[in-house]
Amino acid sequence: MGELVRIVIERNYKPGEIIFSEGSEATGFFVLIRGRVKIFKLSPEGKEQILHFIEPGEPFAEAALFADSLYPAHAESLKEGAAIFFPRVAFERLIKKDPGLAMNMLAILSRRLKYFARLVEDLSLKEVPQRLAAYLIYLSDTRGHALDMDLGISKGQLASLLGTIPETLSRILNKMAAQGFIEVKGRRMKLLKRDGLLSLASGEKLIA
């Protein structure tokens, strides 16, 4: 642990600051200490597709450890925050001394891979109401099965994450609220029928 602490670098970020850009050299990975980070890609036309939101305690850009390559997406700090940076070369030296570190990182990568596999499936095979229901269940699960949650992001960002536009998202939110699945107050979301949302997410139930 002492050697690990010696290689880390703490970095502070302002709201809207780009942490790294797609295509830049992957020199290491990060663990968010505080704040929130958006991971996203841009189409050639400049359209943004949000891939993931990083919360405190989560690592990001871990793939830099296992390939001498480039960052595959952009990372932007959404608010005042800080992250610990682990330089790839120095971390590789530690892995050679303690292979257990590599196993831990592979476990993290495996979980992230499952998330992105589900994201690709949702975007390609599911309709927007199913994607929204699945995301709300996912968010609830990551917060200890919470039923009353602060989304922490704008509805525009949520629409981008779900691969839709804000107008469509607002219409679906209103329908889900009218049918008693959720209660919406600004960025707060209360899940009133969690089992119903599970049925929506699986496609067993549809909203009228």
N, C-alpha and C positions, 0 to 999 in steps of 0.2 A: 504493500500500500504506500509506503514511503517513497519508493521509486516512481510510482504512478503520480503521486502528488507533485513531485519535482518536475515532471514534464508538462503539466497543464498550464494553460495561459487563460486568464479570465479576460473576457471582452465585453464591453458595455455597448449597448445599441440604443439609438433614438427611434421614435416612431417613424416608419417609412424607410428606414435604412436597409439597403441591400446587404445581406450577409455574404452571399456569393451568387454568382450568375451562372446560368446554364452554359456549359462549354468552357468555363474557367478551370484551371488546374485544380484537381482534388488533392489538396495538401494535408487534409486531416478531417476529423469529424468533431461533432459538438454535442454537448449536453446542456439543455436549457436550464438556467437557474431560476430566472423570473421573467415574466412577460409572456408573449405569445408570438410564434413565428408561423408564417404562411409559406408553404412549399407549393410552387406553381410552375406551369409551363405556359409559353406564349406561342400561338400559331403564327405562321408567316404574315398573317393579316393583323397581328397584334391582339387577337382575342385571348383572354386569360382563362385557363382551366386550373382551378385549385385542386391539388392532389391531397393535401393533408394540412391540418393545423397542429403545430407542436406545442404541447403544454409543459409547464415546469416539471423537471425530472425526466423528461423524455430525451433520448439521443436522436440526432439526425445527421444525415450524410455519412452513415456508417459504411456504405459501400466503398467509400474511399480507402478503407483499410485493406480491401482484398483485391484491388486492381489499381495499377498505376495509370489512372485515367482522368476523365473530366467529370465535373459535377453534372448530373443528368437533368437538373431542374434549377429554378431560381429559389432563393430563400430570402424572405423579407420580414423584418421585425415590425410587428403591428403596433407595439407600444413600447414604452421605456422598459428596457430589460437587460439581461446579461446572460452570457453562456460561457461554459468552460470549453476551451478548444484543446483537442488532443492532436498534436502533430503526427502525421502518418509514420514518418521515418522513425521517430523516437518510440512510438507505440509498437512498431514492428520489432524493435530491439527487445522490448519488454515481453512481447509474445514469445519470442525465442527462448527467453528465460522461464516464462510461466505460460505454457500452452493452455492452461485453464482459462486465461483471458480470451483466447480465440474462441473457445467453446461458448463462453458467455455471449460474445458478440454474434456468433452464428445463431444462437437462440433468439437474440433480438431481431436479427435479419429475417429469420424464419417467420416470426410474428408479423413483421412489416410486410413481407411478401404475401402472406395470407390476406392482409388488409387490402393490398393493391389488387390482388386477384379478385377479391370480392368487389372492389370498386370498378374494375373493368367489366365484370359480369353485370353489375347494376347499370352502368352507363350504356351497355350494349343490348341488354336483354329485358330490362325492367322499365316500366313506365314511371313517370316522375312521382306519382303518389306512392308507389312501392319504394322508390329510392329514398323519399323523405321519411317514410315510416321506418325503413331499415336504419337510416342514419340516427333517428331519434332513439331507437332501441339500442344501437351501438353506443350512443352518447350516454344513455342511462346506465348501461352496463359498465362503462369505464368510470362512472362516478358512483359505484356501489349500489346500482339499481335505483338511483334517485328518480323520483317522479316529478319533482319541481326543480327546473334547471335554468341557469343563465346560459344562453347559447354562447355568449362571449364574442360573437361575430355579427356583422350586419346581415340583413336579409339578402342584400346583393351578393355578399360573399358566400352565403349559404346556397344561393341559386347557382353561382359558379361552381361550387363544390359538387352540386347535384347535376351539373350539366344542363341547366335550363336558364330561363330568363326571369328577372324579378317579378314581372307581371304574372307569369304562369305560376310561380311559387306562391304569390299572394293569393291567387284564386284558389289554389289547392289548400292552403292553410285555412282560408275562410270556410271552405267546404268541410274540412276535417273538424274545425271548431263547431260549425253548425250541427254536425252529426255526433258531437259529444266525444270525439276521440281525444281532443286536446283543448287546452285553454291558452290563449296567446295574449301576453301583455308586454308589448315592446320586444325586448330580447329574451324575456322569460317565457319558458314553455312548460306547461304542466301537463303531464300525461294522465288523462282521466281513464282511458281504457287501454292498458298496456297489452292485454291479450288481443284486443281488437287490432292494435297496431302490428302485432306479430302476424296476425292473419292478413293484414294489408301488405306487409312486407313480403310474405310468401306468395301472394297472389290468390290466396283462398277467398279473400273478400275484396270488394271494390267499393270506392266511394261513388255516390250517385252524382 
